């Protein structure tokens, strides 16, 4: 599945923190359409691994082991101060409320409703501490829970720790019911700190992520170079005085349905290239709209007119007259000559 492949690559450090995740490029890399990629990114956003930025789209969330340690250690200190203050004042209503939330958490975990896990986890803990009547401390703790929410979700996804978290929560609730303050605090501290520690083996350090990212980028660069070369090989075959479409080039290069990839490849060409990029137009017969501010469209039209390609009154090339006729096959002798 696309979500599993993307999750693994993010956690392995293939994509650096803050890296934009381009749906087109990922879809091509995974050999799928953009739809499963878009769904995968939304799922990973719910898990805390991806953030959607209004201007940059989906980007990789930052993961910091130092921040994980600090957050979970602070939580352990504050919560193990609140719990012994709350237990003596705990009544049946408070405990029933906590257990109801725990049942809801268990249902959300069973249903894979990742987006609710963090909120329900906070409300369970808050229900246990409410009798302490420490509003200022609870405000600070709520912010810590909000800050650690994505780490909590990541931890459950990566370690499959949902069942364990539910069991630990129930054990804490039973100790609270029995008014076993010391046991409840020991269980709570272990529950919080172990959750943070479990992420260490699953989350690479910053240095590891940078190293793996460099390797991944190197491999991706080599793969993209090979991909672009296949596109350029097709474009070189377009005869003088003929044009073809981005979609046709993509199909001939072995990337059917990925016309935009051809546009990326042609945009990457340097000035002075011998690749006849100007012979590639869109399916409506229009010249390039890319980099219109740089005059690319004007340059393309001039080059085509020099090759005796004509434009109609609407400024389009009649494909039925000037289109490159090909069955998509290239003879061995033609391959050698290229």
VOGU-3710 file (C-alpha; in Angstrom, 3 decimals, decimal comma):
1> xxxxxxxxxx> 0,000/0,000/0,000  1,117/3,573/-0,697  0,686/4,593/2,940  2,961/1,790/4,182  5,642/2,581/1,609  5,581/6,309/2,386  5,564/5,775/6,155  8,581/3,483/5,940  10,514/5,941/3,773  9,811/8,873/6,076
11> xxxxxxxxxx> 10,843/6,964/9,182  13,908/5,550/7,435  15,008/9,106/6,722  14,646/8,938/2,929  12,783/12,264/3,061  14,341/14,961/5,300  12,387/16,998/7,849  10,461/19,765/6,113  10,817/18,134/2,674  7,857/18,845/0,353
21> xxxxxxxxxx> 6,181/15,615/-0,752  5,255/16,029/-4,433  2,311/13,810/-5,272  3,240/13,436/-8,947  6,804/12,372/-8,204  5,735/9,957/-5,458  3,042/8,428/-7,660  5,599/7,809/-10,405  8,079/6,389/-7,907  5,526/3,981/-6,435
31> xxxxxxxxxx> 3,903/3,144/-9,760  0,421/4,276/-8,694  -1,972/7,113/-9,522  -2,154/10,318/-7,499  -5,345/9,227/-5,691  -3,765/6,595/-3,373  -0,842/8,974/-2,771  -3,215/11,756/-1,727  -5,077/9,374/0,592  -1,776/8,116/2,027
41> xxxxxxxxxx> -0,622/11,670/2,803  -3,879/12,393/4,652  -3,465/9,199/6,670  0,129/10,124/7,528  -1,056/13,593/8,536  -3,423/11,947/11,038  -0,489/9,863/12,306  1,660/12,978/12,775  4,312/12,156/10,178  3,132/14,677/7,582
51> xxxxxxxxxx> 2,025/18,301/7,896  0,029/20,239/5,313  1,385/23,741/4,740  -0,904/26,269/2,968  1,904/27,356/0,635  4,054/24,230/0,306  1,506/21,428/0,428  2,394/18,210/2,240  5,762/18,267/4,024  7,570/15,818/6,303
61> xxxxxxxxxx> 7,051/16,629/9,983  10,121/17,210/12,122  10,930/14,375/14,537  13,279/15,142/17,428  14,484/12,509/19,886  15,546/15,249/22,321  12,076/16,768/22,166  10,488/13,351/22,684  12,589/12,783/25,822  11,800/16,215/27,243
71> xxxxxxxxxx> 8,074/16,017/26,564  7,544/12,578/28,055  9,787/13,272/31,061  7,895/16,510/31,808  4,607/14,677/31,495  5,762/11,966/33,900  6,796/14,526/36,533  3,613/16,587/36,338  1,189/13,671/36,065  2,795/11,793/38,922
81> xxxxxxxxxx> 2,341/14,923/41,016  -1,324/15,330/40,068  -2,348/11,703/40,495  -1,665/11,350/44,248  -3,503/14,638/44,806  -6,501/13,350/42,843  -6,843/9,761/44,112  -8,026/10,575/47,657  -10,758/12,792/46,196  -11,737/10,387/43,421
91> xxxxxxxxxx> -15,404/9,363/43,483  -17,384/6,831/41,451  -18,499/9,434/38,927  -14,932/10,507/38,104  -13,757/6,926/37,661  -16,760/5,934/35,540  -16,040/8,910/33,291  -12,425/7,767/32,854  -13,503/4,214/32,025  -16,075/5,444/29,482
101> xxxxxxxxxx> -13,340/7,388/27,710  -11,086/4,340/27,796  -13,817/2,266/26,129  -14,106/4,936/23,433  -10,334/4,882/22,972  -10,398/1,100/22,587  -13,122/1,379/19,933  -11,197/4,097/18,060  -8,052/1,970/18,128  -9,952/-1,076/16,869
111> xxxxxxxxxx> -11,492/0,994/14,050  -8,181/2,596/13,074  -9,565/6,079/13,800  -6,089/7,550/14,294  -7,237/11,171/14,442  -9,124/10,524/17,743  -6,396/8,645/19,583  -4,574/11,672/20,957  -7,713/13,490/22,067  -9,156/10,433/23,830
121> xxxxxxxxxx> -5,817/9,724/25,490  -5,765/13,260/26,914  -9,360/13,088/28,132  -8,669/9,784/29,918  -5,681/11,239/31,758  -7,549/14,491/32,462  -10,472/12,577/33,971  -8,100/10,907/36,452  -6,548/14,231/37,521  -9,715/16,366/37,610
131> xxxxxxxxxx> -10,418/15,755/41,337  -7,059/17,395/42,225  -8,542/20,795/41,308  -5,194/22,096/40,006  -6,434/24,165/37,078  -3,165/25,947/36,315  -1,214/22,693/36,283  -3,881/21,071/34,116  -3,560/23,920/31,626  0,188/23,355/31,368
141> xxxxxxxxxx> -0,305/19,589/31,075  -2,897/19,960/28,335  -0,393/21,922/26,248  2,192/19,190/26,769  -0,331/16,579/25,626  -1,162/18,660/22,560  2,534/19,010/21,763  3,174/15,299/22,218  -0,027/14,203/20,480  1,612/13,310/17,166
151> xxxxxxxxxx> 4,406/11,446/18,940  1,768/9,463/20,815  0,015/8,536/17,562  3,324/7,694/15,877  4,239/5,513/18,826  0,990/3,532/18,613  1,303/3,080/14,845  4,973/2,082/14,803  5,052/-0,146/17,858  1,480/-1,419/17,496
161> xxxxxxxxxx> 1,216/-0,334/21,102  -2,491/0,379/21,225  -3,424/-2,835/23,021  -0,600/-2,331/25,512  -1,652/1,278/26,152  -5,240/0,159/26,796  -4,087/-2,553/29,235  -1,827/-0,084/31,054  -4,641/2,463/31,280  -6,978/-0,148/32,774
171> xxxxxxxxxx> -4,333/-1,241/35,283  -3,884/2,394/36,363  -7,648/2,851/36,666  -7,955/-0,288/38,816  -5,168/0,913/41,136  -6,956/4,255/41,445  -10,251/2,499/42,239  -8,512/0,542/45,017  -6,959/3,821/46,305  -3,490/2,309/45,821
181> xxxxxxxxxx> -1,756/5,645/45,298  1,839/4,374/45,195  1,011/1,586/42,721  -1,017/3,931/40,529  1,864/6,436/40,376  4,423/3,739/39,567  2,229/2,414/36,775  1,612/5,912/35,407  5,309/6,862/35,372  6,276/3,629/33,641
191> xxxxxxxxxx> 3,418/4,037/31,153  4,515/7,540/30,101  8,284/7,022/30,045  8,090/3,669/28,261  5,975/5,280/25,526  8,721/7,826/24,908  11,504/5,235/24,996  9,693/2,977/22,546  10,094/5,674/19,889  13,884/5,676/20,163
201> xxxxxxxxxx> 14,378/2,431/18,328  11,893/3,478/15,656  12,994/7,065/14,993  16,422/7,733/13,445  18,597/10,470/14,901  19,043/13,724/12,990  22,480/12,596/11,785  21,104/9,250/10,612  18,239/10,951/8,805  20,616/13,359/7,038
211> xxxxxxxxxx> 22,900/10,504/5,980  20,032/8,359/4,710  18,473/11,343/2,993  21,729/12,073/1,160  21,889/8,466/-0,047  18,238/8,548/-1,067  18,635/11,810/-2,966  21,667/10,431/-4,753  19,731/7,341/-5,826  16,682/9,402/-6,737
221> xxxxxxxxxx> 18,847/11,744/-8,790  20,309/8,838/-10,744  16,829/7,359/-11,307  15,425/10,723/-12,421  18,383/11,255/-14,769  17,625/7,896/-16,402  13,921/8,761/-16,633  14,572/12,142/-18,226  17,040/10,585/-20,675  14,352/8,221/-21,935
231> xxxxxxxxxx> 12,112/11,229/-22,545  14,871/13,148/-24,326  15,552/10,120/-26,543  11,948/10,215/-27,733  11,973/13,986/-28,285  15,124/13,681/-30,424  13,192/11,382/-32,782  10,562/14,009/-33,659  11,264/14,999/-37,285  11,926/18,569/-38,301
241> xxxxxxxxxx> 8,683/20,304/-39,234  6,593/17,969/-37,052  5,186/18,222/-33,539  3,782/15,839/-30,975  2,125/16,109/-27,575  3,414/15,707/-24,035  1,141/12,709/-23,620  2,469/11,022/-26,757  6,078/11,506/-25,630  5,234/10,066/-22,218
251> xxxxxxxxxx> 3,634/7,008/-23,826  6,553/6,409/-26,192  9,036/6,781/-23,313  7,159/4,185/-21,262  5,378/6,586/-18,902  1,836/6,455/-20,256  -0,535/8,859/-18,524  2,271/11,020/-17,101  2,352/13,933/-19,526  3,349/16,270/-16,717
261> xxxxxxxxxx> 6,551/14,311/-16,223  7,547/15,239/-19,797  6,983/18,890/-18,924  9,273/18,549/-15,906  11,953/16,918/-18,035  11,836/19,586/-20,733  11,868/22,351/-18,118  15,100/20,861/-16,762  16,922/21,310/-20,085  19,662/23,907/-20,098
271> xxxxxxxxxx> 19,898/26,787/-22,544  21,544/25,781/-25,779  20,422/22,158/-25,631  20,258/20,184/-28,867  17,124/18,381/-27,714  14,305/19,829/-29,887  11,987/20,602/-26,994  10,067/23,108/-29,132  8,484/20,226/-31,097  6,448/19,167/-28,068
281> xxxxxxxxxx> 3,117/20,940/-27,597  -0,050/20,252/-25,657  -3,029/18,206/-26,841  -4,879/21,362/-27,946  -2,049/22,300/-30,301  -0,822/25,118/-28,083  2,830/25,944/-27,526  4,451/25,864/-24,102  2,859/27,850/-21,321  5,754/27,064/-18,981
291> xxxxxxxxxx> 7,985/29,941/-17,938  5,866/32,350/-19,989  7,616/35,241/-18,259  10,918/34,133/-19,798  9,596/34,132/-23,360  9,693/30,348/-23,806  6,378/30,330/-25,674  7,551/33,001/-28,110  10,834/31,193/-28,687  8,988/27,944/-29,310
301> xxxxxxxxxx> 6,690/29,506/-31,888  9,581/31,154/-33,738  11,487/27,882/-33,919  8,468/25,977/-35,211  7,711/28,594/-37,856  11,323/28,357/-39,057  10,659/24,664/-39,602  7,575/25,603/-41,670  5,082/24,588/-39,005  2,001/26,774/-39,364
311> xxxxxxxxxx> -0,371/28,162/-36,742  -4,084/28,755/-37,261  -6,031/31,914/-36,398  -6,399/30,715/-32,793  -2,639/30,435/-32,429  -2,657/26,646/-32,441  -0,830/24,058/-34,524  -3,215/21,810/-36,520  -2,124/18,407/-35,241  -3,885/16,574/-38,053
321> xxxxxxxxxx> -1,530/18,322/-40,500  1,732/18,732/-38,594  1,444/15,962/-36,001  4,201/13,332/-35,927  2,709/10,058/-37,103  4,179/7,120/-35,226  2,987/3,712/-34,114  5,145/3,944/-31,009  7,716/1,463/-32,281  11,365/2,209/-32,923
331> xxxxxxxx> 13,475/-0,063/-35,074  16,776/-1,388/-33,785  18,643/0,502/-36,495  16,949/3,743/-35,429  17,919/3,097/-31,795  21,533/2,660/-32,833  21,534/5,861/-34,858  20,179/7,790/-31,860
//
